[in-house]
Amino acid sequence: MAGHRDIKLLALGLAALLLSACTEYEVSPVPLPSDYALMPGDATLWETLSQDEQRRALAYLSDGSTIRSSLVEDY
């Protein structure tokens, strides 16, 4: 029976580790803009952007550009 207890403890430890890793990610406060034509992968990219980057991307989308182009530095 000790083997079953070890497996349960290991499973609980792994679950706790996975849950703690989830706390590093922020929930996106700005919803993905569905009013614009989006490129494949934009939904995944959107979730990785900071609030400032999301706001900038929205401005680019409203001018007919893309989310990715909003990430390019202005010169």
WOWOSUL-V665920 format. One record per helix or strand. SS is the DSSP state (H for helix, E for strand). FROM is the first residue (numbers start at 1). TO is the last residue. If there is no record, write none. Layout:
ss:from:to
SS:FROM:TO
SS:FROM:TO
This chain:
ss:from:to
H:2:22
H:42:48
H:51:62
H:67:70
